[in-house]
Every structure is written in structure tokens, then in C-alpha cells.
Amino acid sequence: MVRGEIWWVEFDPAVGSEIRKRRPAIIVSNDAANRNLARVVVIPLTSNTERLYPGEALVMAGSQQSKAMADQIMAADKQRLKSRLGAVSKADMQAVEDAIKLHLALPL
């Protein structure tokens, strides 16, 4: 599990407005943590790209355009990650990083 990879993640059971169901997500945690911890930090993706809000980024997940939702950033136990779908491009990863920075009010 490497930063920038897209994995199918089982987000259920969810609570309240948390992201639900099995969906793709981008690993955004650093590779040292990914190797040594039992969890990774992910940004869930959705195929609903009609509106793009601040803190979201358009990315290609395989052959489908998707939206990365930085407001749903979360630590996920590796048991939730089911199978590797691919990886984002460097340009898409930069867009995701910018979305995270905007959402968390970090310097751009």
C-alpha cells in the first residue's frame, strides 16, 4: 500500500454523515507510515462529479473521472482495503494535496 494508490475500501459501517459503502479511495498517508502501521489515511472518491466544491479535486480512477472528497479524509484500518484499483497521476495527486490543504486550512 503506497501513497497515491487507489484501493477499493469498505467504509461500512458508517455513522451519521460519514462516507458509506464500498468505494475507491486514494491513499494519502506517507509510505513509512503505510509500511509500519495497521492503518492508512485515505480520501474517498465518488463518481458524482456534477459539482466541485472547495476542498475537492477531480481525478482519474482507472478510466473513470471521479471526485476526491478531502472533507471525508479518514484513517482506515488496512482490513478495510479490499483490492488495488490503480494509482493517480502526479498531476491528480497534486490536485488532491491542494484540496487537503484547502480543507484543513494549511498553507498552499
N, C-alpha and C positions, 0 to 999 in steps of 0.2 A: 504494500500500500504506500503510494508515493504521492507527494504534493502535486496537484494538477490532474490526477486521475479522476475519472468519473466512474462511480460504482452504483449499482442498484442497492438501495438502502431500505430496510423495513422500518418505517417510522411509527408504526402502531405497536403498542397502544399509545395514543396521544392524549393530552389533557387540554381542555379548553380550545384555544385558537392555535395550538401547536400544529405543525405540518403533519399530515396524515398519509397513510397508505405507503405502499412500496413505490419508490420513485428514484430517479437518478439524483446523485449529489456529487459535488466536487470536493475532494479532499483539499483543505486549505492549511492544515497544520504542517509544521516543519518536519522534514524527513527524519531527524534524530528522534523527535517525539513519536513519529509514526512507527519507527522501528522498536522503540523501547517501552511504550505504554500500551495498555489494553484498549485504548480508545483513540479516535481521531476526531478532528474538528472538520465539520462538513458544512457546505452551503447547498441546500436543496434546490432542485430545478423544477420548473413547471413548463408545460408546452403552451400555456396561455400567455401569448406574447402581445396581446392587443394593446395593453397599456404598459408603459415602462415608467416606474416611479423612481424618484431619487433613492439611491441605495440598492438598485437592481441593475443587472447587466445582461445583455444579450450574448449568448454563447452558442456554439455548435456542439450538440451532444450526438455524436455519430453523424448521421445525415439530417438530423432534425434541429431546427433553430429552437432554442429554449431560453428561459429567463432564469438567471441565478438570483435568488432572493436572500440578500445579505441580512435582512431583518429576521430571518429564521436560522441564523448561524447557531450551531449546536455541537456539543461533544457527543459522539455516538460510540458506544461500545463496538469493538470490531465484530462481534457476533451479529450486529445489525446489518453489516455489509455482506451482501449475498454473492454478487459476481461483478467483475470488471467490465465496464462498457467501452472504455477508451480513455482518452485524455484530451484536455482542452489545448488549444494553440497558445503560444506565448502571448499573442495579442489578446485573446479571450481571457487568459489568466490575469493580465494587466487590468483589463476592464473589471474583473471580479475583485481584484485588490483595491481598485479605486472605489468600487461600490461598498466594500467593507469599511474603508477609511471614512467615507461619507457617512455611513450609517453609525459608526462608532465615534464620530466627530474627532478623528485623528487627522493630523496634518497631511495634506495632499502633497 
